[in-house]
Amino acid sequence: MNAPEERLSVPFDIAAVGLGIIGVHHLTREAQETIRRCTEVFFIDSGYGEANYLRDLCPRVTSLLPLYEVGESRLPAYRKMAAAVVTAAMDHAPVCFASYGHPRFSATQRH
């Protein structure tokens, strides 16, 4: 997987996938395939083994957790996350944003 011709055939520059509520145990096959087709995965999750598992699907994995600042509003971190993902997509699409939970529900950082 991750062949250049496979990445060129995807219908997106940025994909958003959910990692489930208990991490990679809930990762769907559709999410796995989406991650495999991306050049980079940006993720927010602190589950044990998450980064290593994602790295098996896509060699370029970036944690966005360091953008959170203790005691600060999350909104500036979300803006930095969005900027990082969009900048990467403009440079080397397609990229993926992977976060805990479901990709559309109860997740402010994805909106």
Buried (B, 14 or more C-beta within 10 A) or exposed (E): EBEEEEBEEEEBBBBBBBBBEEBBEBBEEEBBEBBBBBBBBBBBBEBEEBBEBBEEBBEBBBBBEEBBEEEEEEEEBBEBBBEBBBEBBEEBBBBBBBBBBBBEEEBEBBE
